[in-house]
Amino acid sequence: MYAAMIGLSIVLGLGAYALSLKKKSVPANIIFYSVILELVISIYLALMTTYVLSGANGYGLTSSGGAAGMLIGVFIMSKITPQYGKSFFDSCVLSLPLMYGIGKIGCAFAGCCGGIDYTGPLHIGSERGDVFPIQALEAIAFLSIYAISLFLYLKDRFNSLHAAIAYSFAKILLDFLREAHETKLITANQIMCLGIVLALLLVSGFEKRRAFSNE
């Protein structure tokens, strides 16, 4: 079930990405190349992030690495076809919470990504006792975020930079309910999310300065 949901998250996420680009009148061949690039880089970085963080002992997909891969793919395509740069970024950011939310459904069935010790309402049992249902909460939260983002997108009120920063902080806050926070003040996932925010702000600031200097 886990593998099926992860596969579904990739297919639906990249499908939503492609449909958004089509809506923005990006040529079909460019959409195809972009989807292939996003697929390869996001999976590669998701795998490598897990491998590195585990000390070269673990294998699996890390969501933060996958998101970083998607954004790197957007950056590369924006340099190749700068006229579609904003379309790539908007479409990528819009699809990210959909991919993550569906992926977390798979995690809920697999029982990975354990929550903190918790015996309150809706707790779930695990090998180490009762824990908080973090996978289910993340799935609900990010699918709800996707629905809100899609509504704003269809109303032409979607700000991709603000949305990406909001997604990152939502992930950072929810991460405090994971098992890792019983022994750590801040996790590698949270650091990566902060890094993504800083990178987005730096790139945005650079683009604004360049646009201002060209006026």
Order of alpha helices (4+ residues) and beta strands (2+ residues): alpha-alpha-alpha-alpha-beta-beta-alpha-alpha-alpha
